[in-house]
Amino acid sequence: MIDLRTLRSDGDRLRRALESRGGRYLPALEELSALDGRHRNRLAAVESLRARRNAASKSIGAAMASGDRGAAETLKAEVGRLKDDLEAGEEELRSLTAALRLAALGLPNPPHESVPRGGGPEDNRVARRGGDPQEKGFKVLDHQSAGE
């Protein structure tokens, strides 16, 4: 899973690392980055709505204490509208959070810098060999054929 803080702080390194895996994950990484931006914008909007609702709720108490029922009723109507907007924003935030998590889970971890770049198994290098291959007196089957 890709850490979103790493994507925000060191996205270029992450892009280069995933590019070394053949480049097929780059569109998904860009989609993740866009989803993260939308999620962060929606989160800021929801937090702003919460702050406005809380401030308006406090103002209702102050208006009631001062005896200004007209202002209190106006503020109550505003709090009601803010509550509806907040519920819609939170619902969108929940769906964005779920989509963001799925997108992050769909990307592989970036390979270590020591991993050679290559297009496939033929480009891999042998790091170490453990002994000499043994000659068998029979045909060796792969695990799928042996289980049949």
N, C-alpha and C positions, 0 to 999 in steps of 0.2 A: 504494500500500500504506500502511496506517495504521501509524504508529510507536507501539508499545505504551507506550513511556515517555510519549509525549504523551497517550495515552489515560488513563494513570494520573494524570499531573500536571495536565492541563488538559482533562479530559473534557467539562466543560460547554461550553467554547468549541468543541470538536470536534462536540458534539451540535448546537449552534446552527448551525454551518457546514453540516453535512450536512442539517439541517432545511431550510436555504435551498434545497437541491436538490430540494425537493418532499416530503421526509420519508420517502421510500420506503426509505432506507438505515438508518433508525433501529433497526428490529428487528435487523438484521444487526450493527449497532454494539453493541447490548445483548448479543447472543449472543457477540460477540467479547470484550466485557468480562467476561462470565461464564466463558468458556473461559479467559481469562487468569487469573482468580482460581483456577479449578480447577487450572490448570497450575502456578501459583506454590505452591499448597498441596501438590500432589503432589511438586514439586521439593523443598520443605522437608522433607517426609516421607522422601523418598529420601536426602537429605543426612543426615538424622538417623539413618537405618538404617546408612548408610556409617560414620558416626562411631561408632555403637554396635558395629558389626562390627570396626572397627579397634581400638577400646579392648579388646574381648573378645579379639582376636588377640594383642595385647600382653600381656594378662593370662595367656594360655596359656603364653607364654614365661616369664613370672615364676613361674607355678605349677610348671612343669617344672623351672626352676632351683632352686626351693625343695624339690623332691622330692614335691610334693603331686599325685600322679597322679589321684586322685579328682576334685579340683577342676579339673584340666586336662581330663579327659574331659568333665566337665559343661560346661566352657567351649567345648570343641570341638563338642558337641551344640548349644549355643546359637549358635555361629558358623554351623553348618550351617543352622539355622532362619532366622537373619538373612540368610544368602546366598539362600535360597529366597524370602524376603519381598522382598529387594532386587531379585532378578531380575523378580519380578512387578511391583514398583513401577516399575522401569526400563522394562518393556514398556508399562505404562500411560502412563508419561511420554513415551515415543516416540510413541504414538498421539495423545496430547494435543498434543504439539509439532506433529505433522503437521496436525491439525485446526485448531490455532491459526494456523498459517501460511496454510492455505487460506482461513480466515475473514478474515484480515488482507488477503490478496491480492484478495478479492472485494469489498472496499470501495474506492470511488474516493477520490482525494485531496480534501481539503476545498477549496472555492473560496476565493480571496483575498477579503479584506474589501471590496475595491473592486468586486467583482462584484455587480451589482444582483440583488436577490431577485426571483423571478418563477416562474410556473408553466410557462412554455414559451417558445418563440422569439419569440412576439408581445410578450413583456415585455422583450425585450432593447433596449438603446439603441444608437444608432450612435455609436461613439467617434470615427471619422474616415471620410471618404470620399475615395477616390483618383481624382479626375477625374469627368467626366460620363459617364453611360451612353451608349454609341454605338448608333445606330439601324442595324439590319441590313436588308439587302434580301431576306432569306430567313428561314425559320422556324428558330429555334435549337432544336436537339435536346439532351436531356440525354445524359450520357455512356453510359448504358445503351442508350438507343434508337439512338445513333449507332453502337454496336458490333454491332448486329444485322444 
